[in-house]
Amino acid sequence: MKARVHITLKNGVLDPQGKAIANALGGMGFAGVQGVRQGKFIELQIAETDRAKAEAQVKSMCERLLANTVIENYAVELVD
């Protein structure tokens, strides 16, 4: 099973990379960009076939290693 994890900064957490991207886009003539938040995308291939167990396993990975849950949110998507 494949698991896709999207990790983003929580609202209220400063995002200097997002700000730099927004400034660069503005400098390139993309004047309509009003804000940018950047994040991480992680794709995992796991051996688990039970969806509930796979989701629990990936959430545990996020809580323990993949995401800093103090400042980041994460969302898990499972693909057969």
N, CA, C, O and CB atoms as a CASP TS submission, in Angstrom:
PFRMAT TS
TARGET T0000
AUTHOR 0000-0000-0000
METHOD Language model
MODEL 1
PARENT N/A
ATOM      1  N   MET     1       0.850  -1.177   0.000  1.00  0.00           N
ATOM      2  CA  MET     1       0.000   0.000   0.000  1.00  0.00           C
ATOM      3  C   MET     1       0.889   1.230   0.000  1.00  0.00           C
ATOM      4  O   MET     1       1.967   1.233   0.593  1.00  0.00           O
ATOM      5  CB  MET     1      -0.963   0.003   1.219  1.00  0.00           C
ATOM      6  N   LYS     2       0.431   2.259  -0.661  1.00  0.00           N
ATOM      7  CA  LYS     2       1.172   3.516  -0.716  1.00  0.00           C
ATOM      8  C   LYS     2       0.493   4.526   0.204  1.00  0.00           C
ATOM      9  O   LYS     2      -0.733   4.640   0.212  1.00  0.00           O
ATOM     10  CB  LYS     2       1.253   4.059  -2.178  1.00  0.00           C
ATOM     11  N   ALA     3       1.283   5.250   0.969  1.00  0.00           N
ATOM     12  CA  ALA     3       0.779   6.305   1.836  1.00  0.00           C
ATOM     13  C   ALA     3       1.406   7.628   1.407  1.00  0.00           C
ATOM     14  O   ALA     3       2.617   7.735   1.219  1.00  0.00           O
ATOM     15  CB  ALA     3       1.086   5.998   3.333  1.00  0.00           C
ATOM     16  N   ARG     4       0.559   8.611   1.263  1.00  0.00           N
ATOM     17  CA  ARG     4       1.021   9.967   0.944  1.00  0.00           C
ATOM     18  C   ARG     4       0.758  10.857   2.149  1.00  0.00           C
ATOM     19  O   ARG     4      -0.353  10.897   2.678  1.00  0.00           O
ATOM     20  CB  ARG     4       0.307  10.532  -0.336  1.00  0.00           C
ATOM     21  N   VAL     5       1.790  11.565   2.574  1.00  0.00           N
ATOM     22  CA  VAL     5       1.688  12.419   3.750  1.00  0.00           C
ATOM     23  C   VAL     5       1.983  13.857   3.330  1.00  0.00           C
ATOM     24  O   VAL     5       3.034  14.152   2.762  1.00  0.00           O
ATOM     25  CB  VAL     5       2.664  11.950   4.877  1.00  0.00           C
ATOM     26  N   HIS     6       1.032  14.743   3.623  1.00  0.00           N
ATOM     27  CA  HIS     6       1.205  16.170   3.361  1.00  0.00           C
ATOM     28  C   HIS     6       1.403  16.864   4.708  1.00  0.00           C
ATOM     29  O   HIS     6       0.572  16.742   5.608  1.00  0.00           O
ATOM     30  CB  HIS     6      -0.030  16.770   2.578  1.00  0.00           C
ATOM     31  N   ILE     7       2.502  17.586   4.833  1.00  0.00           N
ATOM     32  CA  ILE     7       2.837  18.256   6.089  1.00  0.00           C
ATOM     33  C   ILE     7       2.907  19.753   5.828  1.00  0.00           C
ATOM     34  O   ILE     7       3.612  20.206   4.927  1.00  0.00           O
ATOM     35  CB  ILE     7       4.186  17.725   6.677  1.00  0.00           C
ATOM     36  N   THR     8       2.168  20.515   6.627  1.00  0.00           N
ATOM     37  CA  THR     8       2.144  21.973   6.481  1.00  0.00           C
ATOM     38  C   THR     8       2.302  22.632   7.844  1.00  0.00           C
ATOM     39  O   THR     8       2.007  22.035   8.880  1.00  0.00           O
ATOM     40  CB  THR     8       0.830  22.440   5.805  1.00  0.00           C
ATOM     41  N   LEU     9       2.769  23.859   7.821  1.00  0.00           N
ATOM     42  CA  LEU     9       2.881  24.613   9.061  1.00  0.00           C
ATOM     43  C   LEU     9       1.493  24.988   9.565  1.00  0.00           C
ATOM     44  O   LEU     9       0.600  25.275   8.768  1.00  0.00           O
ATOM     45  CB  LEU     9       3.745  25.875   8.858  1.00  0.00           C
ATOM     46  N   LYS    10       1.308  24.986  10.869  1.00  0.00           N
ATOM     47  CA  LYS    10       0.039  25.394  11.463  1.00  0.00           C
ATOM     48  C   LYS    10      -0.181  26.881  11.229  1.00  0.00           C
ATOM     49  O   LYS    10       0.769  27.647  11.066  1.00  0.00           O
ATOM     50  CB  LYS    10       0.008  25.072  12.974  1.00  0.00           C
ATOM     51  N   ASN    11      -1.457  27.276  11.214  1.00  0.00           N
ATOM     52  CA  ASN    11      -1.778  28.701  11.096  1.00  0.00           C
ATOM     53  C   ASN    11      -1.146  29.454  12.256  1.00  0.00           C
ATOM     54  O   ASN    11      -1.151  28.979  13.391  1.00  0.00           O
ATOM     55  CB  ASN    11      -3.316  28.930  11.067  1.00  0.00           C
ATOM     56  N   GLY    12      -0.610  30.613  11.969  1.00  0.00           N
ATOM     57  CA  GLY    12       0.032  31.422  12.993  1.00  0.00           C
ATOM     58  C   GLY    12       1.528  31.192  13.110  1.00  0.00           C
ATOM     59  O   GLY    12       2.226  31.990  13.736  1.00  0.00           O
ATOM     60  N   VAL    13       2.032  30.121  12.523  1.00  0.00           N
ATOM     61  CA  VAL    13       3.471  29.858  12.533  1.00  0.00           C
ATOM     62  C   VAL    13       4.093  30.587  11.347  1.00  0.00           C
ATOM     63  O   VAL    13       3.643  30.436  10.211  1.00  0.00           O
ATOM     64  CB  VAL    13       3.775  28.315  12.474  1.00  0.00           C
ATOM     65  N   LEU    14       5.120  31.372  11.613  1.00  0.00           N
ATOM     66  CA  LEU    14       5.775  32.114  10.540  1.00  0.00           C
ATOM     67  C   LEU    14       6.364  31.158   9.511  1.00  0.00           C
ATOM     68  O   LEU    14       6.906  30.108   9.857  1.00  0.00           O
ATOM     69  CB  LEU    14       6.872  33.028  11.106  1.00  0.00           C
ATOM     70  N   ASP    15       6.250  31.539   8.234  1.00  0.00           N
ATOM     71  CA  ASP    15       6.722  30.702   7.135  1.00  0.00           C
ATOM     72  C   ASP    15       7.681  31.518   6.263  1.00  0.00           C
ATOM     73  O   ASP    15       7.275  32.042   5.225  1.00  0.00           O
ATOM     74  CB  ASP    15       5.524  30.159   6.292  1.00  0.00           C
ATOM     75  N   PRO    16       8.964  31.630   6.680  1.00  0.00           N
ATOM     76  CA  PRO    16       9.903  32.447   5.909  1.00  0.00           C
ATOM     77  C   PRO    16      10.135  31.925   4.494  1.00  0.00           C
ATOM     78  O   PRO    16      10.367  32.713   3.577  1.00  0.00           O
ATOM     79  CB  PRO    16      11.221  32.522   6.632  1.00  0.00           C
ATOM     80  N   GLN    17      10.074  30.600   4.302  1.00  0.00           N
ATOM     81  CA  GLN    17      10.235  30.057   2.946  1.00  0.00           C
ATOM     82  C   GLN    17       9.053  30.453   2.074  1.00  0.00           C
ATOM     83  O   GLN    17       9.234  30.817   0.912  1.00  0.00           O
ATOM     84  CB  GLN    17      10.377  28.520   2.985  1.00  0.00           C
ATOM     85  N   GLY    18       7.866  30.387   2.615  1.00  0.00           N
ATOM     86  CA  GLY    18       6.679  30.807   1.877  1.00  0.00           C
ATOM     87  C   GLY    18       6.763  32.270   1.501  1.00  0.00           C
ATOM     88  O   GLY    18       6.412  32.647   0.384  1.00  0.00           O
ATOM     89  N   LYS    19       7.229  33.104   2.431  1.00  0.00           N
ATOM     90  CA  LYS    19       7.393  34.537   2.168  1.00  0.00           C
ATOM     91  C   LYS    19       8.413  34.764   1.058  1.00  0.00           C
ATOM     92  O   LYS    19       8.195  35.600   0.181  1.00  0.00           O
ATOM     93  CB  LYS    19       7.827  35.278   3.449  1.00  0.00           C
ATOM     94  N   ALA    20       9.526  34.029   1.086  1.00  0.00           N
ATOM     95  CA  ALA    20      10.553  34.164   0.043  1.00  0.00           C
ATOM     96  C   ALA    20      10.008  33.749  -1.319  1.00  0.00           C
ATOM     97  O   ALA    20      10.310  34.383  -2.329  1.00  0.00           O
ATOM     98  CB  ALA    20      11.789  33.320   0.392  1.00  0.00           C
ATOM     99  N   ILE    21       9.206  32.684  -1.348  1.00  0.00           N
ATOM    100  CA  ILE    21       8.599  32.239  -2.605  1.00  0.00           C
ATOM    101  C   ILE    21       7.647  33.306  -3.130  1.00  0.00           C
ATOM    102  O   ILE    21       7.668  33.627  -4.318  1.00  0.00           O
ATOM    103  CB  ILE    21       7.850  30.898  -2.410  1.00  0.00           C
ATOM    104  N   ALA    22       6.812  33.858  -2.249  1.00  0.00           N
ATOM    105  CA  ALA    22       5.870  34.898  -2.654  1.00  0.00           C
ATOM    106  C   ALA    22       6.608  36.112  -3.213  1.00  0.00           C
ATOM    107  O   ALA    22       6.204  36.670  -4.233  1.00  0.00           O
ATOM    108  CB  ALA    22       4.989  35.313  -1.469  1.00  0.00           C
ATOM    109  N   ASN    23       7.687  36.520  -2.547  1.00  0.00           N
ATOM    110  CA  ASN    23       8.467  37.664  -3.022  1.00  0.00           C
ATOM    111  C   ASN    23       9.100  37.366  -4.386  1.00  0.00           C
ATOM    112  O   ASN    23       9.097  38.226  -5.267  1.00  0.00           O
ATOM    113  CB  ASN    23       9.560  38.030  -1.998  1.00  0.00           C
ATOM    114  N   ALA    24       9.633  36.176  -4.563  1.00  0.00           N
ATOM    115  CA  ALA    24      10.248  35.800  -5.837  1.00  0.00           C
ATOM    116  C   ALA    24       9.211  35.779  -6.954  1.00  0.00           C
ATOM    117  O   ALA    24       9.473  36.263  -8.055  1.00  0.00           O
ATOM    118  CB  ALA    24      10.929  34.428  -5.722  1.00  0.00           C
ATOM    119  N   LEU    25       8.044  35.224  -6.677  1.00  0.00           N
ATOM    120  CA  LEU    25       6.989  35.201  -7.692  1.00  0.00           C
ATOM    121  C   LEU    25       6.561  36.609  -8.081  1.00  0.00           C
ATOM    122  O   LEU    25       6.334  36.895  -9.256  1.00  0.00           O
ATOM    123  CB  LEU    25       5.783  34.413  -7.188  1.00  0.00           C
ATOM    124  N   GLY    26       6.452  37.493  -7.077  1.00  0.00           N
ATOM    125  CA  GLY    26       6.117  38.894  -7.357  1.00  0.00           C
ATOM    126  C   GLY    26       7.167  39.545  -8.229  1.00  0.00           C
ATOM    127  O   GLY    26       6.843  40.290  -9.154  1.00  0.00           O
ATOM    128  N   GLY    27       8.433  39.263  -7.934  1.00  0.00           N
ATOM    129  CA  GLY    27       9.538  39.811  -8.729  1.00  0.00           C
ATOM    130  C   GLY    27       9.567  39.279 -10.153  1.00  0.00           C
ATOM    131  O   GLY    27      10.144  39.906 -11.042  1.00  0.00           O
ATOM    132  N   MET    28       8.946  38.124 -10.372  1.00  0.00           N
ATOM    133  CA  MET    28       8.890  37.527 -11.704  1.00  0.00           C
ATOM    134  C   MET    28       7.653  37.963 -12.483  1.00  0.00           C
ATOM    135  O   MET    28       7.422  37.509 -13.604  1.00  0.00           O
ATOM    136  CB  MET    28       8.918  36.017 -11.594  1.00  0.00           C
ATOM    137  N   GLY    29       6.861  38.848 -11.880  1.00  0.00           N
ATOM    138  CA  GLY    29       5.692  39.375 -12.576  1.00  0.00           C
ATOM    139  C   GLY    29       4.375  38.706 -12.227  1.00  0.00           C
ATOM    140  O   GLY    29       3.351  39.040 -12.823  1.00  0.00           O
ATOM    141  N   PHE    30       4.363  37.789 -11.301  1.00  0.00           N
ATOM    142  CA  PHE    30       3.125  37.141 -10.877  1.00  0.00           C
ATOM    143  C   PHE    30       2.512  37.957  -9.735  1.00  0.00           C
ATOM    144  O   PHE    30       2.576  37.570  -8.568  1.00  0.00           O
ATOM    145  CB  PHE    30       3.386  35.660 -10.434  1.00  0.00           C
ATOM    146  N   ALA    31       1.923  39.085 -10.100  1.00  0.00           N
ATOM    147  CA  ALA    31       1.450  40.055  -9.118  1.00  0.00           C
ATOM    148  C   ALA    31       0.226  39.583  -8.326  1.00  0.00           C
ATOM    149  O   ALA    31      -0.046  40.125  -7.255  1.00  0.00           O
ATOM    150  CB  ALA    31       1.125  41.343  -9.811  1.00  0.00           C
ATOM    151  N   GLY    32      -0.505  38.604  -8.814  1.00  0.00           N
ATOM    152  CA  GLY    32      -1.728  38.171  -8.159  1.00  0.00           C
ATOM    153  C   GLY    32      -1.529  37.243  -6.972  1.00  0.00           C
ATOM    154  O   GLY    32      -2.504  36.896  -6.305  1.00  0.00           O
ATOM    155  N   VAL    33      -0.315  36.835  -6.690  1.00  0.00           N
ATOM    156  CA  VAL    33      -0.063  35.921  -5.575  1.00  0.00           C
ATOM    157  C   VAL    33      -0.090  36.725  -4.275  1.00  0.00           C
ATOM    158  O   VAL    33       0.741  37.607  -4.059  1.00  0.00           O
ATOM    159  CB  VAL    33       1.309  35.175  -5.748  1.00  0.00           C
ATOM    160  N   GLN    34      -1.055  36.406  -3.418  1.00  0.00           N
ATOM    161  CA  GLN    34      -1.226  37.178  -2.186  1.00  0.00           C
ATOM    162  C   GLN    34      -0.632  36.502  -0.962  1.00  0.00           C
ATOM    163  O   GLN    34      -0.488  37.137   0.082  1.00  0.00           O
ATOM    164  CB  GLN    34      -2.679  37.435  -1.948  1.00  0.00           C
ATOM    165  N   GLY    35      -0.290  35.245  -1.071  1.00  0.00           N
ATOM    166  CA  GLY    35       0.313  34.550   0.054  1.00  0.00           C
ATOM    167  C   GLY    35       0.741  33.155  -0.354  1.00  0.00           C
ATOM    168  O   GLY    35       0.121  32.534  -1.218  1.00  0.00           O
ATOM    169  N   VAL    36       1.788  32.671   0.261  1.00  0.00           N
ATOM    170  CA  VAL    36       2.302  31.332  -0.029  1.00  0.00           C
ATOM    171  C   VAL    36       2.627  30.650   1.295  1.00  0.00           C
ATOM    172  O   VAL    36       3.257  31.242   2.170  1.00  0.00           O
ATOM    173  CB  VAL    36       3.565  31.393  -0.958  1.00  0.00           C
ATOM    174  N   ARG    37       2.194  29.406   1.432  1.00  0.00           N
ATOM    175  CA  ARG    37       2.589  28.561   2.550  1.00  0.00           C
ATOM    176  C   ARG    37       3.234  27.335   1.933  1.00  0.00           C
ATOM    177  O   ARG    37       2.626  26.699   1.072  1.00  0.00           O
ATOM    178  CB  ARG    37       1.361  28.182   3.484  1.00  0.00           C
ATOM    179  N   GLN    38       4.406  26.992   2.329  1.00  0.00           N
ATOM    180  CA  GLN    38       5.085  25.824   1.779  1.00  0.00           C
ATOM    181  C   GLN    38       5.047  24.697   2.791  1.00  0.00           C
ATOM    182  O   GLN    38       4.872  24.922   3.989  1.00  0.00           O
ATOM    183  CB  GLN    38       6.542  26.157   1.391  1.00  0.00           C
ATOM    184  N   GLY    39       5.214  23.481   2.291  1.00  0.00           N
ATOM    185  CA  GLY    39       5.174  22.322   3.166  1.00  0.00           C
ATOM    186  C   GLY    39       6.028  21.195   2.611  1.00  0.00           C
ATOM    187  O   GLY    39       6.900  21.404   1.767  1.00  0.00           O
ATOM    188  N   LYS    40       5.753  19.986   3.110  1.00  0.00           N
ATOM    189  CA  LYS    40       6.503  18.809   2.684  1.00  0.00           C
ATOM    190  C   LYS    40       5.522  17.750   2.199  1.00  0.00           C
ATOM    191  O   LYS    40       4.381  17.686   2.657  1.00  0.00           O
ATOM    192  CB  LYS    40       7.389  18.257   3.841  1.00  0.00           C
ATOM    193  N   PHE    41       5.979  16.923   1.268  1.00  0.00           N
ATOM    194  CA  PHE    41       5.216  15.792   0.767  1.00  0.00           C
ATOM    195  C   PHE    41       6.102  14.560   0.883  1.00  0.00           C
ATOM    196  O   PHE    41       7.225  14.547   0.378  1.00  0.00           O
ATOM    197  CB  PHE    41       4.740  16.023  -0.713  1.00  0.00           C
ATOM    198  N   ILE    42       5.598  13.526   1.547  1.00  0.00           N
ATOM    199  CA  ILE    42       6.358  12.286   1.734  1.00  0.00           C
ATOM    200  C   ILE    42       5.489  11.144   1.233  1.00  0.00           C
ATOM    201  O   ILE    42       4.317  11.041   1.595  1.00  0.00           O
ATOM    202  CB  ILE    42       6.773  12.071   3.246  1.00  0.00           C
ATOM    203  N   GLU    43       6.065  10.285   0.398  1.00  0.00           N
ATOM    204  CA  GLU    43       5.353   9.123  -0.109  1.00  0.00           C
ATOM    205  C   GLU    43       6.041   7.870   0.416  1.00  0.00           C
ATOM    206  O   GLU    43       7.252   7.707   0.265  1.00  0.00           O
ATOM    207  CB  GLU    43       5.302   9.126  -1.665  1.00  0.00           C
ATOM    208  N   LEU    44       5.267   6.992   1.028  1.00  0.00           N
ATOM    209  CA  LEU    44       5.793   5.770   1.635  1.00  0.00           C
ATOM    210  C   LEU    44       5.154   4.549   0.993  1.00  0.00           C
ATOM    211  O   LEU    44       3.947   4.541   0.749  1.00  0.00           O
ATOM    212  CB  LEU    44       5.548   5.765   3.155  1.00  0.00           C
ATOM    213  N   GLN    45       5.931   3.535   0.721  1.00  0.00           N
ATOM    214  CA  GLN    45       5.404   2.243   0.292  1.00  0.00           C
ATOM    215  C   GLN    45       5.503   1.333   1.499  1.00  0.00           C
ATOM    216  O   GLN    45       6.602   1.060   1.982  1.00  0.00           O
ATOM    217  CB  GLN    45       6.189   1.655  -0.958  1.00  0.00           C
ATOM    218  N   ILE    46       4.356   0.855   1.997  1.00  0.00           N
ATOM    219  CA  ILE    46       4.372   0.025   3.199  1.00  0.00           C
ATOM    220  C   ILE    46       3.735  -1.335   2.896  1.00  0.00           C
ATOM    221  O   ILE    46       2.896  -1.449   2.003  1.00  0.00           O
ATOM    222  CB  ILE    46       3.627   0.731   4.365  1.00  0.00           C
ATOM    223  N   ALA    47       4.136  -2.350   3.638  1.00  0.00           N
ATOM    224  CA  ALA    47       3.701  -3.722   3.394  1.00  0.00           C
ATOM    225  C   ALA    47       2.308  -4.011   3.938  1.00  0.00           C
ATOM    226  O   ALA    47       1.681  -4.985   3.523  1.00  0.00           O
ATOM    227  CB  ALA    47       4.684  -4.682   4.002  1.00  0.00           C
ATOM    228  N   GLU    48       1.817  -3.200   4.843  1.00  0.00           N
ATOM    229  CA  GLU    48       0.513  -3.445   5.475  1.00  0.00           C
ATOM    230  C   GLU    48      -0.621  -3.405   4.439  1.00  0.00           C
ATOM    231  O   GLU    48      -0.658  -2.508   3.597  1.00  0.00           O
ATOM    232  CB  GLU    48       0.252  -2.402   6.587  1.00  0.00           C
ATOM    233  N   THR    49      -1.540  -4.371   4.501  1.00  0.00           N
ATOM    234  CA  THR    49      -2.660  -4.409   3.560  1.00  0.00           C
ATOM    235  C   THR    49      -3.982  -3.973   4.190  1.00  0.00           C
ATOM    236  O   THR    49      -4.915  -3.617   3.471  1.00  0.00           O
ATOM    237  CB  THR    49      -2.805  -5.802   2.998  1.00  0.00           C
ATOM    238  N   ASP    50      -4.077  -3.996   5.502  1.00  0.00           N
ATOM    239  CA  ASP    50      -5.281  -3.552   6.201  1.00  0.00           C
ATOM    240  C   ASP    50      -5.251  -2.020   6.296  1.00  0.00           C
ATOM    241  O   ASP    50      -4.315  -1.449   6.857  1.00  0.00           O
ATOM    242  CB  ASP    50      -5.382  -4.208   7.629  1.00  0.00           C
ATOM    243  N   ARG    51      -6.275  -1.361   5.747  1.00  0.00           N
ATOM    244  CA  ARG    51      -6.278   0.109   5.669  1.00  0.00           C
ATOM    245  C   ARG    51      -6.207   0.761   7.050  1.00  0.00           C
ATOM    246  O   ARG    51      -5.458   1.717   7.248  1.00  0.00           O
ATOM    247  CB  ARG    51      -7.531   0.593   4.939  1.00  0.00           C
ATOM    248  N   ALA    52      -6.970   0.255   7.988  1.00  0.00           N
ATOM    249  CA  ALA    52      -6.985   0.854   9.327  1.00  0.00           C
ATOM    250  C   ALA    52      -5.623   0.723   9.999  1.00  0.00           C
ATOM    251  O   ALA    52      -5.141   1.668  10.624  1.00  0.00           O
ATOM    252  CB  ALA    52      -8.066   0.196  10.197  1.00  0.00           C
ATOM    253  N   LYS    53      -5.011  -0.436   9.871  1.00  0.00           N
ATOM    254  CA  LYS    53      -3.692  -0.644  10.467  1.00  0.00           C
ATOM    255  C   LYS    53      -2.645   0.213   9.757  1.00  0.00           C
ATOM    256  O   LYS    53      -1.755   0.767  10.403  1.00  0.00           O
ATOM    257  CB  LYS    53      -3.298  -2.136  10.405  1.00  0.00           C
ATOM    258  N   ALA    54      -2.747   0.322   8.439  1.00  0.00           N
ATOM    259  CA  ALA    54      -1.798   1.137   7.677  1.00  0.00           C
ATOM    260  C   ALA    54      -1.896   2.597   8.083  1.00  0.00           C
ATOM    261  O   ALA    54      -0.882   3.266   8.280  1.00  0.00           O
ATOM    262  CB  ALA    54      -2.046   0.991   6.171  1.00  0.00           C
ATOM    263  N   GLU    55      -3.137   3.092   8.208  1.00  0.00           N
ATOM    264  CA  GLU    55      -3.322   4.488   8.599  1.00  0.00           C
ATOM    265  C   GLU    55      -2.770   4.734  10.002  1.00  0.00           C
ATOM    266  O   GLU    55      -2.110   5.746  10.240  1.00  0.00           O
ATOM    267  CB  GLU    55      -4.811   4.870   8.537  1.00  0.00           C
ATOM    268  N   ALA    56      -3.032   3.832  10.913  1.00  0.00           N
ATOM    269  CA  ALA    56      -2.520   3.973  12.280  1.00  0.00           C
ATOM    270  C   ALA    56      -0.993   3.956  12.286  1.00  0.00           C
ATOM    271  O   ALA    56      -0.363   4.721  13.016  1.00  0.00           O
ATOM    272  CB  ALA    56      -3.067   2.848  13.182  1.00  0.00           C
ATOM    273  N   GLN    57      -0.405   3.086  11.473  1.00  0.00           N
ATOM    274  CA  GLN    57       1.052   2.991  11.397  1.00  0.00           C
ATOM    275  C   GLN    57       1.669   4.290  10.859  1.00  0.00           C
ATOM    276  O   GLN    57       2.660   4.783  11.397  1.00  0.00           O
ATOM    277  CB  GLN    57       1.459   1.806  10.507  1.00  0.00           C
ATOM    278  N   VAL    58       1.078   4.830   9.803  1.00  0.00           N
ATOM    279  CA  VAL    58       1.618   6.055   9.208  1.00  0.00           C
ATOM    280  C   VAL    58       1.410   7.239  10.146  1.00  0.00           C
ATOM    281  O   VAL    58       2.286   8.098  10.253  1.00  0.00           O
ATOM    282  CB  VAL    58       0.957   6.334   7.842  1.00  0.00           C
ATOM    283  N   LYS    59       0.271   7.300  10.824  1.00  0.00           N
ATOM    284  CA  LYS    59       0.053   8.377  11.791  1.00  0.00           C
ATOM    285  C   LYS    59       1.080   8.313  12.915  1.00  0.00           C
ATOM    286  O   LYS    59       1.556   9.347  13.383  1.00  0.00           O
ATOM    287  CB  LYS    59      -1.366   8.302  12.368  1.00  0.00           C
ATOM    288  N   SER    60       1.420   7.108  13.346  1.00  0.00           N
ATOM    289  CA  SER    60       2.449   6.943  14.369  1.00  0.00           C
ATOM    290  C   SER    60       3.804   7.441  13.850  1.00  0.00           C
ATOM    291  O   SER    60       4.560   8.081  14.580  1.00  0.00           O
ATOM    292  CB  SER    60       2.548   5.460  14.803  1.00  0.00           C
ATOM    293  N   MET    61       4.098   7.141  12.588  1.00  0.00           N
ATOM    294  CA  MET    61       5.343   7.633  11.976  1.00  0.00           C
ATOM    295  C   MET    61       5.374   9.159  11.981  1.00  0.00           C
ATOM    296  O   MET    61       6.402   9.771  12.273  1.00  0.00           O
ATOM    297  CB  MET    61       5.488   7.102  10.527  1.00  0.00           C
ATOM    298  N   CYS    62       4.231   9.762  11.654  1.00  0.00           N
ATOM    299  CA  CYS    62       4.153  11.223  11.626  1.00  0.00           C
ATOM    300  C   CYS    62       4.363  11.816  13.011  1.00  0.00           C
ATOM    301  O   CYS    62       5.113  12.776  13.180  1.00  0.00           O
ATOM    302  CB  CYS    62       2.807  11.672  11.067  1.00  0.00           C
ATOM    303  N   GLU    63       3.693  11.234  13.996  1.00  0.00           N
ATOM    304  CA  GLU    63       3.787  11.732  15.370  1.00  0.00           C
ATOM    305  C   GLU    63       5.198  11.596  15.940  1.00  0.00           C
ATOM    306  O   GLU    63       5.648  12.441  16.713  1.00  0.00           O
ATOM    307  CB  GLU    63       2.803  10.992  16.259  1.00  0.00           C
ATOM    308  N   ARG    64       5.887  10.526  15.553  1.00  0.00           N
ATOM    309  CA  ARG    64       7.198  10.240  16.136  1.00  0.00           C
ATOM    310  C   ARG    64       8.375  10.806  15.358  1.00  0.00           C
ATOM    311  O   ARG    64       9.423  11.074  15.946  1.00  0.00           O
ATOM    312  CB  ARG    64       7.370   8.777  16.259  1.00  0.00           C
ATOM    313  N   LEU    65       8.230  10.997  14.033  1.00  0.00           N
ATOM    314  CA  LEU    65       9.388  11.394  13.238  1.00  0.00           C
ATOM    315  C   LEU    65       9.095  12.386  12.116  1.00  0.00           C
ATOM    316  O   LEU    65       9.787  13.396  11.986  1.00  0.00           O
ATOM    317  CB  LEU    65      10.004  10.191  12.656  1.00  0.00           C
ATOM    318  N   LEU    66       8.094  12.110  11.321  1.00  0.00           N
ATOM    319  CA  LEU    66       7.928  12.844  10.066  1.00  0.00           C
ATOM    320  C   LEU    66       7.464  14.286  10.237  1.00  0.00           C
ATOM    321  O   LEU    66       7.842  15.152   9.449  1.00  0.00           O
ATOM    322  CB  LEU    66       6.958  12.125   9.201  1.00  0.00           C
ATOM    323  N   ALA    67       6.658  14.553  11.245  1.00  0.00           N
ATOM    324  CA  ALA    67       6.130  15.906  11.454  1.00  0.00           C
ATOM    325  C   ALA    67       6.478  16.398  12.852  1.00  0.00           C
ATOM    326  O   ALA    67       6.512  15.625  13.810  1.00  0.00           O
ATOM    327  CB  ALA    67       4.600  15.936  11.242  1.00  0.00           C
ATOM    328  N   ASN    68       6.731  17.678  12.947  1.00  0.00           N
ATOM    329  CA  ASN    68       6.901  18.318  14.250  1.00  0.00           C
ATOM    330  C   ASN    68       5.514  18.817  14.652  1.00  0.00           C
ATOM    331  O   ASN    68       5.111  19.910  14.255  1.00  0.00           O
ATOM    332  CB  ASN    68       7.975  19.505  14.206  1.00  0.00           C
ATOM    333  N   THR    69       4.791  18.031  15.429  1.00  0.00           N
ATOM    334  CA  THR    69       3.387  18.326  15.696  1.00  0.00           C
ATOM    335  C   THR    69       3.163  19.576  16.549  1.00  0.00           C
ATOM    336  O   THR    69       2.023  20.006  16.721  1.00  0.00           O
ATOM    337  CB  THR    69       2.759  17.156  16.371  1.00  0.00           C
ATOM    338  N   VAL    70       4.215  20.150  17.072  1.00  0.00           N
ATOM    339  CA  VAL    70       4.081  21.410  17.800  1.00  0.00           C
ATOM    340  C   VAL    70       3.763  22.537  16.812  1.00  0.00           C
ATOM    341  O   VAL    70       2.963  23.421  17.119  1.00  0.00           O
ATOM    342  CB  VAL    70       5.381  21.729  18.601  1.00  0.00           C
ATOM    343  N   ILE    71       4.384  22.508  15.631  1.00  0.00           N
ATOM    344  CA  ILE    71       4.215  23.595  14.663  1.00  0.00           C
ATOM    345  C   ILE    71       3.656  23.138  13.311  1.00  0.00           C
ATOM    346  O   ILE    71       3.396  23.969  12.440  1.00  0.00           O
ATOM    347  CB  ILE    71       5.534  24.277  14.446  1.00  0.00           C
ATOM    348  N   GLU    72       3.469  21.821  13.129  1.00  0.00           N
ATOM    349  CA  GLU    72       3.026  21.317  11.829  1.00  0.00           C
ATOM    350  C   GLU    72       1.767  20.453  11.944  1.00  0.00           C
ATOM    351  O   GLU    72       1.567  19.740  12.927  1.00  0.00           O
ATOM    352  CB  GLU    72       4.143  20.515  11.176  1.00  0.00           C
ATOM    353  N   ASN    73       0.932  20.539  10.915  1.00  0.00           N
ATOM    354  CA  ASN    73      -0.196  19.633  10.727  1.00  0.00           C
ATOM    355  C   ASN    73       0.199  18.611   9.683  1.00  0.00           C
ATOM    356  O   ASN    73       1.100  18.849   8.879  1.00  0.00           O
ATOM    357  CB  ASN    73      -1.489  20.401  10.304  1.00  0.00           C
ATOM    358  N   TYR    74      -0.473  17.476   9.696  1.00  0.00           N
ATOM    359  CA  TYR    74      -0.234  16.485   8.656  1.00  0.00           C
ATOM    360  C   TYR    74      -1.542  15.839   8.254  1.00  0.00           C
ATOM    361  O   TYR    74      -2.485  15.761   9.042  1.00  0.00           O
ATOM    362  CB  TYR    74       0.769  15.423   9.129  1.00  0.00           C
ATOM    363  N   ALA    75      -1.584  15.373   7.002  1.00  0.00           N
ATOM    364  CA  ALA    75      -2.735  14.646   6.488  1.00  0.00           C
ATOM    365  C   ALA    75      -2.213  13.402   5.780  1.00  0.00           C
ATOM    366  O   ALA    75      -1.235  13.462   5.034  1.00  0.00           O
ATOM    367  CB  ALA    75      -3.597  15.537   5.524  1.00  0.00           C
ATOM    368  N   VAL    76      -2.877  12.275   6.022  1.00  0.00           N
ATOM    369  CA  VAL    76      -2.460  10.995   5.447  1.00  0.00           C
ATOM    370  C   VAL    76      -3.487  10.560   4.403  1.00  0.00           C
ATOM    371  O   VAL    76      -4.692  10.589   4.651  1.00  0.00           O
ATOM    372  CB  VAL    76      -2.301   9.906   6.557  1.00  0.00           C
ATOM    373  N   GLU    77      -2.993  10.160   3.241  1.00  0.00           N
ATOM    374  CA  GLU    77      -3.833   9.615   2.181  1.00  0.00           C
ATOM    375  C   GLU    77      -3.300   8.237   1.832  1.00  0.00           C
ATOM    376  O   GLU    77      -2.112   8.091   1.544  1.00  0.00           O
ATOM    377  CB  GLU    77      -3.859  10.550   0.923  1.00  0.00           C
ATOM    378  N   LEU    78      -4.152   7.230   1.852  1.00  0.00           N
ATOM    379  CA  LEU    78      -3.740   5.868   1.491  1.00  0.00           C
ATOM    380  C   LEU    78      -4.223   5.549   0.085  1.00  0.00           C
ATOM    381  O   LEU    78      -5.356   5.857  -0.284  1.00  0.00           O
ATOM    382  CB  LEU    78      -4.292   4.828   2.507  1.00  0.00           C
ATOM    383  N   VAL    79      -3.336   4.920  -0.699  1.00  0.00           N
ATOM    384  CA  VAL    79      -3.637   4.534  -2.077  1.00  0.00           C
ATOM    385  C   VAL    79      -3.339   3.046  -2.221  1.00  0.00           C
ATOM    386  O   VAL    79      -2.245   2.594  -1.885  1.00  0.00           O
ATOM    387  CB  VAL    79      -2.806   5.383  -3.109  1.00  0.00           C
ATOM    388  N   ASP    80      -4.307   2.289  -2.718  1.00  0.00           N
ATOM    389  CA  ASP    80      -4.097   0.855  -2.907  1.00  0.00           C
ATOM    390  C   ASP    80      -3.155   0.579  -4.055  1.00  0.00           C
ATOM    391  O   ASP    80      -2.867  -0.580  -4.353  1.00  0.00           O
ATOM    392  CB  ASP    80      -5.416   0.153  -3.146  1.00  0.00           C
TER
END
